[in-house]
Structure formats: structure tokens, C-alpha cells
Amino acid sequence: MDFNPSSRNEQDFKLPSAPVSFIGRIKALLSTPTYTRGVDLSHWNGDVDFVALKESGIDFVILKATEGDAWVDERFAGFWRKAHEAGLLIMTYHFFRSQYGGASQAKHHLSVIAEFLETVGYRYPVIWADVETSDGASVTQRRNRLLAFHQTIVDSGYQSGHYSSPYLWNTLIGDVTWASNYWGWDAHWTSADQPVLPIGWTKDMLKVWQYGIYPTHSWVEPVEGTPGAVDCNWFYGSLQDMEEWLGVEEPVPPPVDCCDELRAEIARLEAEINVNKLEIYHLQQQGVDHEERLSSIEVWIQSIKDVVCK
């Protein structure tokens, strides 16, 4: 089973923006929120140049890994490795299918992303459930199975969230008390300053806004590195905020190796000291005290070795 994004009804993602009062517009102009730009990708995006993505201003990617209780995106393994090498922050998503148990879908997703989680080493990785199809299940079944998905992810030690548009969420899930217990990724394609939230979602739990598709929507900035249309997102916060949210460890810089020229210079100075040491007695007899000078050179050489030549 593999959901094709081209089958989406765009009207399900482009609800009219909520009316904003004059005072509301003034407040929006006075506030300067910080956003970090990213894209979400699956095998439908084809060959992706992740270095070009990074260079065009993209700082994170959300990659499709699984769907249902058995399907695996064929490009996930290659995508996350290339994205990681390019220095992009990474989250994963699972396309939720309502006819399967939520716990089994979560376990399937976790088994597929196990190597990714171990490699990137995030302390608080975030996993998203993409909710946008009915799959013949009742609303009650869908609610219970999505909640089971979230609970299984959280019980496994990870952060969980859901992706949907206001229309789709309101139709498929509706008003549930636990909606704001998990992170929100709101799909509302609009040029407005802010998205409409699905019912039950709260602003404090809204982390990502999918605001449009490049080049489909005129308000979406250009993206390099993808051969076709690509979903574009804003993370609410700075890149540092996102790193802290995911628990990205500070990379340990590799030891700096001495260049050949520096090694040769150290060797020359050491040889000079050894030669001069043999002449210290004679120099002292002549009334010239070079002991202090030689000692300072030795200390300098050792400091270079300690700091530079690990």
C-alpha cells in the first residue's frame, strides 16, 4: 500500500483563512516570530540532491519511512543517510492507515527507523503520524487506533505528533480530548500569516506548518535539489530551538592533525635544542646564559604538541 500525494484534493488543504481583525494585524506586524524552513519527502520526490537542498536554505527534512503495518518507503534508507551527511536535521513520518491497529503500525515504523535513530543519536526524536485517509474505518476506530499509535511511540521513549489539514482532521478524527497531548504538524496551504488549526489543536503544541508546495503555490519560496514539486514547511522556532527540541548532541570535533610543514618545524627545533644542549657548558664558560631561552623553547614545543597534535 502506497499513498500517492498527487491524489490529494487540494481544497482539503486550502480552507479560507480565519478572519483577522485590524488589531490582530497590528500585533502580527509588531511581532517577529522566528521560523526554520524545511521540506517533507518520500520516494515520490525522486532523486533528491540534499546538498543543494541545504544550500538553498533548507535546514530540516521530514522523511516518509512507512505506511500501514508492512510497507516501507524504498528511498528512506538512502534519503536519511544523505540528509544526515548534508547536515540537515531529520524527522520521520508514518502514513497512518485506519484499518490496521495503531500499536502494530507504530512498532513497524520503529523497526524500520532503528538504524536511523541509532546513527543520528537524537535524545528526543520526533515521529509523525500522517492522518489523511478514511480507509473504511469508523471515526471511533480511527480515533482509538491513532491514539494507540501515539501511546506506543511515547512508551518506546520518543516524541509523537500528528500531521493533518484542518478539514481532514475535523472530518476523520474530530474533537478529541487528547489532540493537544501530542505535537501538531498543520497542513494548511495559504499565504496568510498563520494557519487555521484543526479542532482540538493548540498553538503551544503546533511545531510545524506545511504552508504550501513549490512551485505549485506562488507564495512558496524556491527550493533547489528536487526534480519536481515539493511540500514546504516552517518550524516554529530557530534552528537552535529545533536542535534542542530534538535533543541533537553537540558533535565532537575530530582532532586536528599537524601538517607536514609544522611537524618538520617541530623536528628542527628539537634538533636545535639537542645540539645546543651539548654546547651549554661551553656557552656558560663564555658568560652567555642560554639555559632560560632553551627552556622556553621546550615549553613552547610541548604546548604545540598538546594542543594541536592530538
Phi and psi in degrees as GROMACS dihedral restraints (atoms count N, CA, C in turn):
[ dihedral_restraints ]
;  ai    aj    ak    al  type     phi  dphi    fc
    3     4     5     6     1  -148.8    20    10
    4     5     6     7     1   112.1    20    10
    6     7     8     9     1   -75.6    20    10
    7     8     9    10     1   128.8    20    10
    9    10    11    12     1   -95.9    20    10
   10    11    12    13     1   116.5    20    10
   12    13    14    15     1   -58.9    20    10
   13    14    15    16     1   -24.1    20    10
   15    16    17    18     1   -68.4    20    10
   16    17    18    19     1   -14.4    20    10
   18    19    20    21     1   -83.6    20    10
   19    20    21    22     1    -2.3    20    10
   21    22    23    24     1   -65.4    20    10
   22    23    24    25     1   147.1    20    10
   24    25    26    27     1   -91.5    20    10
   25    26    27    28     1   112.7    20    10
   27    28    29    30     1   -58.5    20    10
   28    29    30    31     1   -30.0    20    10
   30    31    32    33     1   -64.9    20    10
   31    32    33    34     1   -22.7    20    10
   33    34    35    36     1   -69.9    20    10
   34    35    36    37     1   -13.7    20    10
   36    37    38    39     1  -116.6    20    10
   37    38    39    40     1    -1.1    20    10
   39    40    41    42     1  -124.7    20    10
   40    41    42    43     1    51.0    20    10
   42    43    44    45     1   -60.3    20    10
   43    44    45    46     1   151.2    20    10
   45    46    47    48     1   -58.1    20    10
   46    47    48    49     1   142.1    20    10
   48    49    50    51     1   -66.9    20    10
   49    50    51    52     1   149.6    20    10
   51    52    53    54     1   -65.0    20    10
   52    53    54    55     1   139.1    20    10
   54    55    56    57     1   -61.9    20    10
   55    56    57    58     1   138.8    20    10
   57    58    59    60     1  -116.3    20    10
   58    59    60    61     1   128.0    20    10
   60    61    62    63     1   -72.3    20    10
   61    62    63    64     1   166.8    20    10
   63    64    65    66     1   -59.2    20    10
   64    65    66    67     1   -43.4    20    10
   66    67    68    69     1   -63.0    20    10
   67    68    69    70     1   -38.4    20    10
   69    70    71    72     1   -63.7    20    10
   70    71    72    73     1   -38.7    20    10
   72    73    74    75     1   -67.1    20    10
   73    74    75    76     1   -39.0    20    10
   75    76    77    78     1   -62.5    20    10
   76    77    78    79     1   -43.3    20    10
   78    79    80    81     1   -62.3    20    10
   79    80    81    82     1   -39.7    20    10
   81    82    83    84     1   -64.9    20    10
   82    83    84    85     1   -39.4    20    10
   84    85    86    87     1   -67.6    20    10
   85    86    87    88     1   -35.3    20    10
   87    88    89    90     1   -77.2    20    10
   88    89    90    91     1   -25.5    20    10
   90    91    92    93     1   -86.1    20    10
   91    92    93    94     1   147.4    20    10
   93    94    95    96     1  -127.3    20    10
   94    95    96    97     1    75.6    20    10
   96    97    98    99     1   -65.4    20    10
   97    98    99   100     1   151.0    20    10
   99   100   101   102     1  -101.3    20    10
  100   101   102   103     1   131.7    20    10
  102   103   104   105     1  -124.9    20    10
  103   104   105   106     1   150.4    20    10
  105   106   107   108     1  -120.1    20    10
  106   107   108   109     1   132.2    20    10
  108   109   110   111     1   -93.8    20    10
  109   110   111   112     1   139.6    20    10
  111   112   113   114     1  -150.5    20    10
  112   113   114   115     1   176.6    20    10
  114   115   116   117     1  -134.7    20    10
  115   116   117   118     1   158.0    20    10
  117   118   119   120     1  -114.0    20    10
  118   119   120   121     1   142.2    20    10
  120   121   122   123     1  -136.8    20    10
  121   122   123   124     1   151.5    20    10
  123   124   125   126     1  -144.1    20    10
  124   125   126   127     1  -175.5    20    10
  126   127   128   129     1   -62.7    20    10
  127   128   129   130     1   -20.5    20    10
  129   130   131   132     1   -64.8    20    10
  130   131   132   133     1   -17.8    20    10
  132   133   134   135     1   -81.5    20    10
  133   134   135   136     1    -7.4    20    10
  135   136   137   138     1    73.4    20    10
  136   137   138   139     1  -149.0    20    10
  138   139   140   141     1   -77.2    20    10
  139   140   141   142     1   120.1    20    10
  141   142   143   144     1  -111.5    20    10
  142   143   144   145     1   133.4    20    10
  144   145   146   147     1   -96.7    20    10
  145   146   147   148     1   100.4    20    10
  147   148   149   150     1   -73.0    20    10
  148   149   150   151     1   -27.3    20    10
  150   151   152   153     1   -65.9    20    10
  151   152   153   154     1   -42.9    20    10
  153   154   155   156     1   -64.9    20    10
  154   155   156   157     1   -37.4    20    10
  156   157   158   159     1   -57.0    20    10
  157   158   159   160     1   -50.2    20    10
  159   160   161   162     1   -60.7    20    10
  160   161   162   163     1   -43.4    20    10
  162   163   164   165     1   -68.6    20    10
  163   164   165   166     1   -21.8    20    10
  165   166   167   168     1   -89.9    20    10
  166   167   168   169     1     7.1    20    10
  168   169   170   171     1   103.2    20    10
  169   170   171   172     1     9.4    20    10
  171   172   173   174     1   -87.7    20    10
  172   173   174   175     1   129.8    20    10
  174   175   176   177     1  -111.0    20    10
  175   176   177   178     1   -15.7    20    10
  177   178   179   180     1  -147.6    20    10
  178   179   180   181     1   158.0    20    10
  180   181   182   183     1  -132.1    20    10
  181   182   183   184     1   147.6    20    10
  183   184   185   186     1  -116.9    20    10
  184   185   186   187     1   115.9    20    10
  186   187   188   189     1  -106.7    20    10
  187   188   189   190     1   133.0    20    10
  189   190   191   192     1   -73.0    20    10
  190   191   192   193     1   129.8    20    10
  192   193   194   195     1  -112.9    20    10
  193   194   195   196     1   -39.3    20    10
  195   196   197   198     1  -145.7    20    10
  196   197   198   199     1   169.1    20    10
  198   199   200   201     1  -152.6    20    10
  199   200   201   202     1   140.4    20    10
  201   202   203   204     1    62.5    20    10
  202   203   204   205     1  -144.5    20    10
  204   205   206   207     1  -112.9    20    10
  205   206   207   208     1    10.1    20    10
  207   208   209   210     1  -149.2    20    10
  208   209   210   211     1   -24.9    20    10
  210   211   212   213     1   -75.7    20    10
  211   212   213   214     1   141.5    20    10
  213   214   215   216     1  -127.4    20    10
  214   215   216   217     1   133.9    20    10
  216   217   218   219     1   -68.8    20    10
  217   218   219   220     1   123.2    20    10
  219   220   221   222     1   -64.7    20    10
  220   221   222   223     1   -21.4    20    10
  222   223   224   225     1   -99.5    20    10
  223   224   225   226     1    -3.9    20    10
  225   226   227   228     1   -58.1    20    10
  226   227   228   229     1   -48.7    20    10
  228   229   230   231     1   -59.4    20    10
  229   230   231   232     1   -43.0    20    10
  231   232   233   234     1   -72.5    20    10
  232   233   234   235     1   -37.9    20    10
  234   235   236   237     1   -62.0    20    10
  235   236   237   238     1   -49.3    20    10
  237   238   239   240     1   -67.4    20    10
  238   239   240   241     1   -33.8    20    10
  240   241   242   243     1   -65.3    20    10
  241   242   243   244     1   -46.1    20    10
  243   244   245   246     1   -67.6    20    10
  244   245   246   247     1   -37.7    20    10
  246   247   248   249     1   -66.0    20    10
  247   248   249   250     1   -40.4    20    10
  249   250   251   252     1   -64.9    20    10
  250   251   252   253     1   -42.9    20    10
  252   253   254   255     1   -64.4    20    10
  253   254   255   256     1   -31.5    20    10
  255   256   257   258     1   -80.8    20    10
  256   257   258   259     1    -3.9    20    10
  258   259   260   261     1    84.8    20    10
  259   260   261   262     1    20.5    20    10
  261   262   263   264     1   -89.9    20    10
  262   263   264   265     1   143.8    20    10
  264   265   266   267     1   -76.0    20    10
  265   266   267   268     1   148.1    20    10
  267   268   269   270     1  -132.9    20    10
  268   269   270   271     1   135.0    20    10
  270   271   272   273     1  -125.3    20    10
  271   272   273   274     1   162.1    20    10
  273   274   275   276     1  -120.2    20    10
  274   275   276   277     1   155.4    20    10
  276   277   278   279     1  -135.7    20    10
  277   278   279   280     1   153.2    20    10
  279   280   281   282     1  -118.2    20    10
  280   281   282   283     1   128.1    20    10
  282   283   284   285     1   -79.7    20    10
  283   284   285   286     1   111.1    20    10
  285   286   287   288     1   -77.4    20    10
  286   287   288   289     1   129.5    20    10
  288   289   290   291     1  -115.5    20    10
  289   290   291   292     1   118.6    20    10
  291   292   293   294     1   -70.2    20    10
  292   293   294   295     1   -16.2    20    10
  294   295   296   297     1   -82.3    20    10
  295   296   297   298     1    -4.8    20    10
  297   298   299   300     1  -111.8    20    10
  298   299   300   301     1   155.7    20    10
  300   301   302   303     1   -62.4    20    10
  301   302   303   304     1   142.3    20    10
  303   304   305   306     1   -67.6    20    10
  304   305   306   307     1   -40.4    20    10
  306   307   308   309     1   -64.6    20    10
  307   308   309   310     1   -41.5    20    10
  309   310   311   312     1   -66.4    20    10
  310   311   312   313     1   -35.1    20    10
  312   313   314   315     1   -68.3    20    10
  313   314   315   316     1   -40.5    20    10
  315   316   317   318     1   -64.4    20    10
  316   317   318   319     1   -43.0    20    10
  318   319   320   321     1   -65.7    20    10
  319   320   321   322     1   -38.0    20    10
  321   322   323   324     1   -60.9    20    10
  322   323   324   325     1   -46.1    20    10
  324   325   326   327     1   -62.3    20    10
  325   326   327   328     1   -46.3    20    10
  327   328   329   330     1   -62.8    20    10
  328   329   330   331     1   -35.8    20    10
  330   331   332   333     1   -67.8    20    10
  331   332   333   334     1   -33.8    20    10
  333   334   335   336     1   -74.8    20    10
  334   335   336   337     1   -35.2    20    10
  336   337   338   339     1   -94.5    20    10
  337   338   339   340     1     8.3    20    10
  339   340   341   342     1   -57.1    20    10
  340   341   342   343     1   -46.0    20    10
  342   343   344   345     1   -66.6    20    10
  343   344   345   346     1   -39.0    20    10
  345   346   347   348     1   -58.7    20    10
  346   347   348   349     1   -48.8    20    10
  348   349   350   351     1   -60.8    20    10
  349   350   351   352     1   -41.5    20    10
  351   352   353   354     1   -67.3    20    10
  352   353   354   355     1   -37.3    20    10
  354   355   356   357     1   -73.6    20    10
  355   356   357   358     1   -48.5    20    10
  357   358   359   360     1   -74.4    20    10
  358   359   360   361     1   -29.8    20    10
  360   361   362   363     1    70.2    20    10
  361   362   363   364     1    23.7    20    10
  363   364   365   366     1   -64.5    20    10
  364   365   366   367     1   139.1    20    10
  366   367   368   369     1   -77.6    20    10
  367   368   369   370     1   -29.9    20    10
  369   370   371   372     1  -131.0    20    10
  370   371   372   373     1    60.9    20    10
  372   373   374   375     1   -61.1    20    10
  373   374   375   376     1   148.2    20    10
  375   376   377   378     1  -112.1    20    10
  376   377   378   379     1   132.2    20    10
  378   379   380   381     1  -120.9    20    10
  379   380   381   382     1   131.7    20    10
  381   382   383   384     1  -109.5    20    10
  382   383   384   385     1   142.5    20    10
  384   385   386   387     1  -103.9    20    10
  385   386   387   388     1   119.8    20    10
  387   388   389   390     1   -86.9    20    10
  388   389   390   391     1   110.7    20    10
  390   391   392   393     1  -111.1    20    10
  391   392   393   394     1   106.1    20    10
  393   394   395   396     1  -155.5    20    10
  394   395   396   397     1    11.5    20    10
  396   397   398   399     1  -133.4    20    10
  397   398   399   400     1   153.3    20    10
  399   400   401   402     1   -87.8    20    10
  400   401   402   403     1   -39.7    20    10
  402   403   404   405     1    57.7    20    10
  403   404   405   406     1    25.0    20    10
  405   406   407   408     1    76.3    20    10
  406   407   408   409     1     3.5    20    10
  408   409   410   411     1   -87.8    20    10
  409   410   411   412     1   158.4    20    10
  411   412   413   414     1   -78.9    20    10
  412   413   414   415     1   164.3    20    10
  414   415   416   417     1   -60.5    20    10
  415   416   417   418     1   -40.9    20    10
  417   418   419   420     1   -63.3    20    10
  418   419   420   421     1   -44.9    20    10
  420   421   422   423     1   -60.4    20    10
  421   422   423   424     1   -43.8    20    10
  423   424   425   426     1   -64.5    20    10
  424   425   426   427     1   -43.2    20    10
  426   427   428   429     1   -59.6    20    10
  427   428   429   430     1   -50.3    20    10
  429   430   431   432     1   -62.6    20    10
  430   431   432   433     1   -39.4    20    10
  432   433   434   435     1   -73.8    20    10
  433   434   435   436     1   -35.2    20    10
  435   436   437   438     1   -68.1    20    10
  436   437   438   439     1   -41.4    20    10
  438   439   440   441     1   -62.3    20    10
  439   440   441   442     1   -39.2    20    10
  441   442   443   444     1   -63.9    20    10
  442   443   444   445     1   -36.4    20    10
  444   445   446   447     1   -60.9    20    10
  445   446   447   448     1   -51.8    20    10
  447   448   449   450     1   -58.9    20    10
  448   449   450   451     1   -46.3    20    10
  450   451   452   453     1   -63.0    20    10
  451   452   453   454     1   -37.7    20    10
  453   454   455   456     1   -67.6    20    10
  454   455   456   457     1   -40.4    20    10
  456   457   458   459     1   -63.0    20    10
  457   458   459   460     1   -48.2    20    10
  459   460   461   462     1   -65.6    20    10
  460   461   462   463     1   -41.6    20    10
  462   463   464   465     1   -63.7    20    10
  463   464   465   466     1   -22.8    20    10
  465   466   467   468     1   -85.5    20    10
  466   467   468   469     1    -1.7    20    10
  468   469   470   471     1    98.2    20    10
  469   470   471   472     1    17.0    20    10
  471   472   473   474     1  -121.3    20    10
  472   473   474   475     1   166.0    20    10
  474   475   476   477     1   -86.8    20    10
  475   476   477   478     1   144.5    20    10
  477   478   479   480     1  -127.1    20    10
  478   479   480   481     1   148.4    20    10
  480   481   482   483     1  -152.6    20    10
  481   482   483   484     1   168.7    20    10
  483   484   485   486     1  -126.0    20    10
  484   485   486   487     1   144.8    20    10
  486   487   488   489     1  -109.2    20    10
  487   488   489   490     1   134.2    20    10
  489   490   491   492     1  -172.1    20    10
  490   491   492   493     1   168.0    20    10
  492   493   494   495     1   -95.5    20    10
  493   494   495   496     1   161.3    20    10
  495   496   497   498     1   -55.1    20    10
  496   497   498   499     1   -45.8    20    10
  498   499   500   501     1   -64.5    20    10
  499   500   501   502     1   -48.3    20    10
  501   502   503   504     1   -66.0    20    10
  502   503   504   505     1   -43.2    20    10
  504   505   506   507     1   -63.3    20    10
  505   506   507   508     1   -45.8    20    10
  507   508   509   510     1   -62.5    20    10
  508   509   510   511     1   -30.8    20    10
  510   511   512   513     1   -82.4    20    10
  511   512   513   514     1   -43.6    20    10
  513   514   515   516     1   -87.2    20    10
  514   515   516   517     1   -35.0    20    10
  516   517   518   519     1  -115.8    20    10
  517   518   519   520     1   -49.7    20    10
  519   520   521   522     1    78.2    20    10
  520   521   522   523     1  -159.1    20    10
  522   523   524   525     1   -84.6    20    10
  523   524   525   526     1   104.7    20    10
  525   526   527   528     1  -120.9    20    10
  526   527   528   529     1   146.2    20    10
  528   529   530   531     1   -68.0    20    10
  529   530   531   532     1   -23.0    20    10
  531   532   533   534     1   -95.5    20    10
  532   533   534   535     1     4.5    20    10
  534   535   536   537     1   -56.7    20    10
  535   536   537   538     1   -42.7    20    10
  537   538   539   540     1   -87.2    20    10
  538   539   540   541     1     7.7    20    10
  540   541   542   543     1   -80.5    20    10
  541   542   543   544     1   -12.4    20    10
  543   544   545   546     1  -127.2    20    10
  544   545   546   547     1   156.7    20    10
  546   547   548   549     1   -63.3    20    10
  547   548   549   550     1   151.5    20    10
  549   550   551   552     1  -112.6    20    10
  550   551   552   553     1   136.0    20    10
  552   553   554   555     1  -123.0    20    10
  553   554   555   556     1   100.0    20    10
  555   556   557   558     1   -90.5    20    10
  556   557   558   559     1   123.5    20    10
  558   559   560   561     1  -100.4    20    10
  559   560   561   562     1    91.5    20    10
  561   562   563   564     1  -131.8    20    10
  562   563   564   565     1   105.1    20    10
  564   565   566   567     1   -83.7    20    10
  565   566   567   568     1   103.6    20    10
  567   568   569   570     1  -156.6    20    10
  568   569   570   571     1   154.1    20    10
  570   571   572   573     1   -90.2    20    10
  571   572   573   574     1     3.3    20    10
  573   574   575   576     1   -66.2    20    10
  574   575   576   577     1   166.0    20    10
  576   577   578   579     1   -71.1    20    10
  577   578   579   580     1   -20.3    20    10
  579   580   581   582     1  -152.0    20    10
  580   581   582   583     1   154.8    20    10
  582   583   584   585     1   -87.2    20    10
  583   584   585   586     1   161.2    20    10
  585   586   587   588     1   -79.7    20    10
  586   587   588   589     1   136.5    20    10
  588   589   590   591     1   -91.9    20    10
  589   590   591   592     1   143.2    20    10
  591   592   593   594     1   -62.1    20    10
  592   593   594   595     1   158.3    20    10
  594   595   596   597     1   -62.4    20    10
  595   596   597   598     1   134.2    20    10
  597   598   599   600     1    89.8    20    10
  598   599   600   601     1   -13.8    20    10
  600   601   602   603     1   -81.8    20    10
  601   602   603   604     1   154.1    20    10
  603   604   605   606     1  -125.5    20    10
  604   605   606   607     1   152.1    20    10
  606   607   608   609     1   -61.8    20    10
  607   608   609   610     1   -35.0    20    10
  609   610   611   612     1   -70.8    20    10
  610   611   612   613     1   -18.6    20    10
  612   613   614   615     1  -102.6    20    10
  613   614   615   616     1     1.7    20    10
  615   616   617   618     1   -83.0    20    10
  616   617   618   619     1   115.6    20    10
  618   619   620   621     1  -108.1    20    10
  619   620   621   622     1   -32.3    20    10
  621   622   623   624     1  -134.2    20    10
  622   623   624   625     1   139.3    20    10
  624   625   626   627     1  -123.6    20    10
  625   626   627   628     1   115.5    20    10
  627   628   629   630     1   -85.2    20    10
  628   629   630   631     1   102.6    20    10
  630   631   632   633     1   -98.1    20    10
  631   632   633   634     1    -6.7    20    10
  633   634   635   636     1   166.9    20    10
  634   635   636   637     1  -175.5    20    10
  636   637   638   639     1  -123.8    20    10
  637   638   639   640     1   133.9    20    10
  639   640   641   642     1  -100.2    20    10
  640   641   642   643     1   132.6    20    10
  642   643   644   645     1   -98.0    20    10
  643   644   645   646     1    18.2    20    10
  645   646   647   648     1   -60.6    20    10
  646   647   648   649     1   -42.6    20    10
  648   649   650   651     1  -105.5    20    10
  649   650   651   652     1   132.1    20    10
  651   652   653   654     1   -64.9    20    10
  652   653   654   655     1   -24.8    20    10
  654   655   656   657     1   -85.0    20    10
  655   656   657   658     1    -2.9    20    10
  657   658   659   660     1   -93.2    20    10
  658   659   660   661     1   129.1    20    10
  660   661   662   663     1   -67.4    20    10
  661   662   663   664     1   152.7    20    10
  663   664   665   666     1   -60.8    20    10
  664   665   666   667     1   148.8    20    10
  666   667   668   669     1  -129.6    20    10
  667   668   669   670     1   131.7    20    10
  669   670   671   672     1  -100.6    20    10
  670   671   672   673     1   153.1    20    10
  672   673   674   675     1   105.5    20    10
  673   674   675   676     1    -8.4    20    10
  675   676   677   678     1  -119.6    20    10
  676   677   678   679     1   137.7    20    10
  678   679   680   681     1   -73.8    20    10
  679   680   681   682     1   -18.5    20    10
  681   682   683   684     1  -138.1    20    10
  682   683   684   685     1  -152.5    20    10
  684   685   686   687     1   -67.4    20    10
  685   686   687   688     1   146.5    20    10
  687   688   689   690     1  -142.6    20    10
  688   689   690   691     1   136.7    20    10
  690   691   692   693     1   -71.1    20    10
  691   692   693   694     1   132.5    20    10
  693   694   695   696     1  -115.5    20    10
  694   695   696   697     1   144.2    20    10
  696   697   698   699     1  -136.9    20    10
  697   698   699   700     1   154.3    20    10
  699   700   701   702     1  -114.1    20    10
  700   701   702   703     1   134.2    20    10
  702   703   704   705     1   -94.5    20    10
  703   704   705   706     1   135.0    20    10
  705   706   707   708     1   -79.8    20    10
  706   707   708   709     1    94.2    20    10
  708   709   710   711     1   142.4    20    10
  709   710   711   712     1   175.0    20    10
  711   712   713   714     1   -81.1    20    10
  712   713   714   715     1   171.9    20    10
  714   715   716   717     1   -61.3    20    10
  715   716   717   718     1   -38.9    20    10
  717   718   719   720     1   -64.2    20    10
  718   719   720   721     1   -39.1    20    10
  720   721   722   723     1   -59.4    20    10
  721   722   723   724     1   -42.1    20    10
  723   724   725   726     1   -68.2    20    10
  724   725   726   727     1   -40.0    20    10
  726   727   728   729     1   -61.7    20    10
  727   728   729   730     1   -41.0    20    10
  729   730   731   732     1   -68.0    20    10
  730   731   732   733     1   -38.3    20    10
  732   733   734   735     1   -63.6    20    10
  733   734   735   736     1   -41.6    20    10
  735   736   737   738     1   -82.2    20    10
  736   737   738   739     1   -14.2    20    10
  738   739   740   741     1    73.6    20    10
  739   740   741   742     1    44.7    20    10
  741   742   743   744     1   -74.8    20    10
  742   743   744   745     1   124.5    20    10
  744   745   746   747     1   -74.1    20    10
  745   746   747   748     1   145.3    20    10
  747   748   749   750     1   -66.5    20    10
  748   749   750   751     1   123.5    20    10
  750   751   752   753     1   -66.2    20    10
  751   752   753   754     1   138.9    20    10
  753   754   755   756     1   -84.7    20    10
  754   755   756   757     1   118.2    20    10
  756   757   758   759     1   -64.9    20    10
  757   758   759   760     1   139.8    20    10
  759   760   761   762     1   -66.9    20    10
  760   761   762   763     1   152.3    20    10
  762   763   764   765     1   -60.9    20    10
  763   764   765   766     1   141.6    20    10
  765   766   767   768     1   -83.5    20    10
  766   767   768   769     1   121.7    20    10
  768   769   770   771     1   -84.8    20    10
  769   770   771   772     1   145.3    20    10
  771   772   773   774     1   -72.2    20    10
  772   773   774   775     1   140.8    20    10
  774   775   776   777     1   -76.7    20    10
  775   776   777   778     1   161.8    20    10
  777   778   779   780     1   -58.9    20    10
  778   779   780   781     1   -36.9    20    10
  780   781   782   783     1   -64.7    20    10
  781   782   783   784     1   -41.9    20    10
  783   784   785   786     1   -68.0    20    10
  784   785   786   787     1   -40.0    20    10
  786   787   788   789     1   -60.5    20    10
  787   788   789   790     1   -42.6    20    10
  789   790   791   792     1   -64.4    20    10
  790   791   792   793     1   -38.5    20    10
  792   793   794   795     1   -66.4    20    10
  793   794   795   796     1   -40.5    20    10
  795   796   797   798     1   -62.7    20    10
  796   797   798   799     1   -44.0    20    10
  798   799   800   801     1   -61.1    20    10
  799   800   801   802     1   -39.3    20    10
  801   802   803   804     1   -64.9    20    10
  802   803   804   805     1   -43.3    20    10
  804   805   806   807     1   -65.1    20    10
  805   806   807   808     1   -39.4    20    10
  807   808   809   810     1   -63.7    20    10
  808   809   810   811     1   -41.4    20    10
  810   811   812   813     1   -64.2    20    10
  811   812   813   814     1   -39.1    20    10
  813   814   815   816     1   -63.5    20    10
  814   815   816   817     1   -40.5    20    10
  816   817   818   819     1   -63.3    20    10
  817   818   819   820     1   -45.1    20    10
  819   820   821   822     1   -61.4    20    10
  820   821   822   823     1   -39.6    20    10
  822   823   824   825     1   -67.0    20    10
  823   824   825   826     1   -45.0    20    10
  825   826   827   828     1   -67.3    20    10
  826   827   828   829     1   -29.5    20    10
  828   829   830   831     1   -61.4    20    10
  829   830   831   832     1   -36.1    20    10
  831   832   833   834     1   -68.0    20    10
  832   833   834   835     1   -22.5    20    10
  834   835   836   837     1  -100.7    20    10
  835   836   837   838     1     0.6    20    10
  837   838   839   840     1   -56.9    20    10
  838   839   840   841     1   -43.6    20    10
  840   841   842   843     1   -58.9    20    10
  841   842   843   844     1   -46.0    20    10
  843   844   845   846     1   -66.3    20    10
  844   845   846   847     1   -38.1    20    10
  846   847   848   849     1   -65.2    20    10
  847   848   849   850     1   -38.5    20    10
  849   850   851   852     1   -66.9    20    10
  850   851   852   853     1   -36.2    20    10
  852   853   854   855     1   -63.3    20    10
  853   854   855   856     1   -28.0    20    10
  855   856   857   858     1   -87.2    20    10
  856   857   858   859     1     1.8    20    10
  858   859   860   861     1    83.8    20    10
  859   860   861   862     1    15.4    20    10
  861   862   863   864     1  -108.0    20    10
  862   863   864   865     1   120.9    20    10
  864   865   866   867     1   -99.2    20    10
  865   866   867   868     1   102.3    20    10
  867   868   869   870     1  -104.4    20    10
  868   869   870   871     1     3.1    20    10
  870   871   872   873     1   -59.7    20    10
  871   872   873   874     1   -46.3    20    10
  873   874   875   876     1   -64.1    20    10
  874   875   876   877     1   -40.7    20    10
  876   877   878   879     1   -62.9    20    10
  877   878   879   880     1   -43.9    20    10
  879   880   881   882     1   -65.4    20    10
  880   881   882   883     1   -38.9    20    10
  882   883   884   885     1   -63.3    20    10
  883   884   885   886     1   -41.8    20    10
  885   886   887   888     1   -66.0    20    10
  886   887   888   889     1   -35.6    20    10
  888   889   890   891     1   -65.7    20    10
  889   890   891   892     1   -40.7    20    10
  891   892   893   894     1   -61.9    20    10
  892   893   894   895     1   -43.2    20    10
  894   895   896   897     1   -62.7    20    10
  895   896   897   898     1   -41.8    20    10
  897   898   899   900     1   -62.9    20    10
  898   899   900   901     1   -44.4    20    10
  900   901   902   903     1   -61.7    20    10
  901   902   903   904     1   -44.0    20    10
  903   904   905   906     1   -66.1    20    10
  904   905   906   907     1   -35.6    20    10
  906   907   908   909     1   -65.6    20    10
  907   908   909   910     1   -36.4    20    10
  909   910   911   912     1   -63.9    20    10
  910   911   912   913     1   -44.4    20    10
  912   913   914   915     1   -61.9    20    10
  913   914   915   916     1   -41.5    20    10
  915   916   917   918     1   -67.6    20    10
  916   917   918   919     1   -40.0    20    10
  918   919   920   921     1   -89.9    20    10
  919   920   921   922     1   -42.0    20    10
  921   922   923   924     1   -96.0    20    10
  922   923   924   925     1   -45.5    20    10
  924   925   926   927     1   -97.7    20    10
  925   926   927   928     1    79.3    20    10
